[in-house]
Amino acid sequence: MKYAVSMTPAQYPPPRTVQRRRNLREEVAESLRNRILTGEFKPGSRIDLVAISDEWGVSQLPVREALIALEGEGLVMSYPRRGHFVQALRPEDIIDHYEIFGRVAGMAAARAAQILSSEQIHELETINEAMRAGKDPENQENYNFQFHKIINSTGSSHRLISVLRILSKTMSLRFSEIIPGWDEQAAEEHDEILEALRQGDPEAARTAMENHLSVNGVRAAEALQRVNFFPEA
């Protein structure tokens, strides 16, 4: 969807995240992933394949495939003849993930700094101001998604986009729910990214993007620590 360049932040409509059609395995995996990352499924607890199949009203195959995918992400561990168990995460797992995410997204930002049009930069500015002025957490997270999507899609190769998609999906924490004042902090960090993009400065854009995602990983780990998300050593 293309927005008029003259549109102000107050007029910018709430973003609608359009997702590609997913198969059943991906839907089950996303549901289980969210339940693990929100603490509904506690570390060390067994995930009952039959119960999940009954809950979704599906055969065990897509659930088993979803669990295999989550094992590849490090969220689940399987044991022969015992089943699948929630893997205990540590603060370092969160921090490392967003550190890596920042490095890859920094590559896209550096490239985008050299090719973004003035219209695209204006749209990024409008999205960020709408995010800053917004009050609805879901809308703010969607504005954040759209902000990064424009940069990533402009500055990424097909391979880079696929890696960014994996990194974004496999640790999809809801920052607005776990980090107080996340929206204000993110909008300010977006300002730094935007300034580098306006200047067409690849290295400044890379550094600003890396710092943005890295510091959010630290904030998320600290927030999860405060609610006892991580098991005792």
C-alpha positions as CSV (number, residue, x, y, z in Angstrom):
1,M,0.0,0.0,0.0
2,K,1.5,3.4,-1.0
3,Y,0.8,6.4,1.2
4,A,0.8,10.0,-0.1
5,V,4.0,11.9,0.6
6,S,1.9,14.8,2.0
7,M,0.3,12.6,4.7
8,T,1.0,13.7,8.3
9,P,1.6,11.3,11.2
10,A,-1.9,12.1,12.6
11,Q,-3.4,11.0,9.3
12,Y,-1.3,7.9,8.8
13,P,-3.7,5.0,9.1
14,P,-3.0,2.1,11.5
15,P,-0.8,-0.3,9.7
16,R,-2.2,-3.6,8.5
17,T,0.4,-6.4,8.6
18,V,-0.2,-8.5,5.5
19,Q,1.4,-11.9,5.9
20,R,1.9,-14.5,3.3
21,R,-0.4,-17.5,3.6
22,R,1.2,-20.0,6.1
23,N,0.7,-23.7,6.2
24,L,-0.6,-25.5,9.3
25,R,2.9,-26.4,10.6
26,E,3.9,-22.7,10.6
27,E,0.7,-21.7,12.4
28,V,1.1,-24.4,15.1
29,A,4.8,-23.5,15.4
30,E,4.0,-19.8,15.9
31,S,1.4,-20.6,18.5
32,L,3.8,-22.8,20.5
33,R,6.7,-20.3,20.1
34,N,4.6,-17.5,21.6
35,R,3.5,-19.7,24.5
36,I,7.1,-20.6,25.2
37,L,8.4,-17.0,25.0
38,T,5.6,-15.6,27.1
39,G,6.2,-18.2,29.8
40,E,3.0,-20.1,29.4
41,F,5.0,-23.2,28.8
42,K,7.6,-23.3,31.5
43,P,11.2,-24.4,31.0
44,G,11.5,-28.1,31.4
45,S,7.8,-28.8,30.9
46,R,6.7,-31.5,28.5
47,I,4.7,-30.5,25.4
48,D,2.0,-33.0,25.0
49,L,1.8,-33.7,21.3
50,V,-1.6,-35.4,21.6
51,A,-3.1,-32.6,23.6
52,I,-1.9,-30.0,21.2
53,S,-3.3,-32.0,18.3
54,D,-6.7,-32.2,20.0
55,E,-6.6,-28.5,20.8
56,W,-6.0,-27.6,17.2
57,G,-8.3,-30.4,15.9
58,V,-5.6,-31.7,13.6
59,S,-3.5,-34.8,13.1
60,Q,-0.3,-35.2,15.0
61,L,1.8,-34.7,11.9
62,P,1.8,-30.9,11.7
63,V,2.3,-30.6,15.4
64,R,5.3,-33.0,15.2
65,E,6.7,-30.9,12.3
66,A,6.2,-27.7,14.3
67,L,8.1,-29.2,17.3
68,I,11.0,-30.3,15.0
69,A,11.1,-26.7,13.7
70,L,11.2,-25.3,17.3
71,E,13.9,-27.7,18.2
72,G,16.0,-26.3,15.3
73,E,15.4,-22.8,16.9
74,G,16.6,-24.0,20.3
75,L,13.3,-23.6,22.0
76,V,12.5,-27.3,22.3
77,M,14.5,-30.4,23.1
78,S,13.4,-33.9,22.2
79,Y,14.3,-37.1,24.0
80,P,13.8,-40.6,22.6
81,R,10.7,-42.3,24.0
82,R,10.1,-39.3,26.3
83,G,8.8,-36.6,24.0
84,H,9.5,-32.9,23.6
85,F,10.4,-30.5,26.4
86,V,10.7,-26.7,26.6
87,Q,14.3,-25.8,26.5
88,A,15.5,-23.4,29.3
89,L,16.6,-20.1,27.9
90,R,19.2,-17.9,29.5
91,P,19.6,-14.2,29.3
92,E,22.6,-14.7,27.0
93,D,20.4,-16.5,24.5
94,I,18.2,-13.4,24.1
95,I,21.1,-11.0,24.0
96,D,23.1,-13.1,21.5
97,H,20.1,-13.4,19.3
98,Y,19.5,-9.7,19.0
99,E,23.2,-9.0,18.7
100,I,23.3,-11.3,15.6
101,F,20.0,-9.8,14.4
102,G,21.5,-6.3,14.6
103,R,24.6,-7.3,12.6
104,V,22.5,-8.7,9.8
105,A,20.0,-5.8,9.8
106,G,23.0,-3.4,9.9
107,M,24.1,-4.8,6.5
108,A,20.7,-4.0,5.1
109,A,20.6,-0.5,6.6
110,A,24.1,0.3,5.2
111,R,22.9,-0.7,1.7
112,A,19.6,1.1,2.1
113,A,21.4,4.3,3.0
114,Q,22.8,4.4,-0.5
115,I,19.6,3.8,-2.5
116,L,16.5,4.9,-0.5
117,S,14.5,7.6,-2.3
118,S,13.5,10.8,-0.7
119,E,9.9,9.6,-0.8
120,Q,10.8,6.4,1.1
121,I,12.7,8.4,3.7
122,H,9.7,10.7,4.2
123,E,7.5,7.6,4.6
124,L,9.9,6.3,7.3
125,E,9.7,9.6,9.1
126,T,5.9,9.6,8.9
127,I,5.7,6.0,10.2
128,N,8.1,6.8,13.1
129,E,6.2,9.9,14.1
130,A,2.9,7.9,14.0
131,M,4.5,5.3,16.2
132,R,5.7,8.0,18.6
133,A,2.3,9.6,18.8
134,G,0.4,6.3,19.1
135,K,-1.2,4.8,22.2
136,D,-2.2,1.3,21.0
137,P,0.6,-1.2,21.6
138,E,-0.4,-3.4,18.7
139,N,-0.4,-0.5,16.3
140,Q,2.9,0.7,17.6
141,E,4.5,-2.7,17.1
142,N,3.1,-2.8,13.6
143,Y,4.5,0.7,12.8
144,N,7.8,-0.6,14.1
145,F,7.5,-3.6,11.8
146,Q,6.7,-1.4,8.8
147,F,9.7,0.9,9.6
148,H,12.1,-2.0,9.5
149,K,10.4,-3.7,6.6
150,I,11.0,-0.7,4.3
151,I,14.7,-0.6,5.2
152,N,15.2,-4.3,5.0
153,S,13.4,-4.8,1.7
154,T,15.3,-1.9,0.1
155,G,18.7,-2.9,1.3
156,S,18.6,-6.7,1.2
157,S,19.4,-9.4,-1.3
158,H,17.1,-12.3,-1.4
159,R,19.4,-14.3,0.8
160,L,19.7,-11.5,3.4
161,I,15.9,-11.1,3.5
162,S,15.5,-14.8,4.2
163,V,18.0,-14.6,7.1
164,L,16.3,-11.5,8.5
165,R,12.9,-13.2,8.3
166,I,14.2,-16.2,10.3
167,L,15.9,-14.0,12.9
168,S,12.7,-11.9,13.2
169,K,10.4,-14.9,13.6
170,T,12.4,-17.1,15.9
171,M,12.6,-14.7,18.8
172,S,9.5,-12.6,18.2
173,L,9.2,-11.0,21.6
174,R,6.4,-8.4,22.2
175,F,8.5,-5.5,23.3
176,S,5.5,-3.3,24.1
177,E,4.4,-5.8,26.7
178,I,7.7,-6.6,28.4
179,I,9.7,-3.3,28.2
180,P,8.2,-0.2,29.9
181,G,8.6,2.8,27.6
182,W,9.8,0.7,24.7
183,D,7.9,2.8,22.1
184,E,9.6,6.0,23.1
185,Q,13.0,4.5,23.2
186,A,12.5,2.8,19.9
187,A,11.3,6.0,18.2
188,E,14.4,7.9,19.4
189,E,16.7,5.1,18.1
190,H,14.8,5.2,14.8
191,D,15.6,9.0,14.7
192,E,19.3,8.1,14.7
193,I,18.8,5.5,12.0
194,L,16.8,8.1,10.0
195,E,19.5,10.8,10.3
196,A,22.1,8.4,8.9
197,L,19.7,7.4,6.0
198,R,19.1,11.1,5.2
199,Q,22.8,11.7,5.1
200,G,23.3,8.7,2.8
201,D,26.0,7.4,5.3
202,P,26.2,3.6,5.1
203,E,28.5,3.1,8.1
204,A,26.4,5.4,10.4
205,A,23.3,3.6,9.3
206,R,24.9,0.2,10.0
207,T,26.1,1.3,13.5
208,A,22.7,2.9,14.4
209,M,20.8,-0.2,13.4
210,E,23.2,-2.6,15.2
211,N,23.0,-0.5,18.3
212,H,19.2,-0.3,18.1
213,L,18.6,-4.1,18.0
214,S,21.5,-5.0,20.3
215,V,20.3,-2.7,23.1
216,N,16.7,-4.0,22.7
217,G,18.0,-7.5,23.3
218,V,19.6,-6.4,26.5
219,R,16.4,-4.6,27.6
220,A,14.4,-7.6,26.8
221,A,16.7,-9.9,28.8
222,E,16.5,-7.6,31.8
223,A,12.7,-7.3,31.6
224,L,12.3,-11.1,31.4
225,Q,14.7,-11.5,34.3
226,R,12.5,-9.2,36.4
227,V,9.5,-11.5,35.9
228,N,11.5,-14.6,36.6
229,F,11.2,-15.9,33.0
230,F,14.6,-17.6,33.3
231,P,15.0,-20.6,35.5
232,E,17.3,-20.5,38.5
233,A,20.9,-21.6,37.7
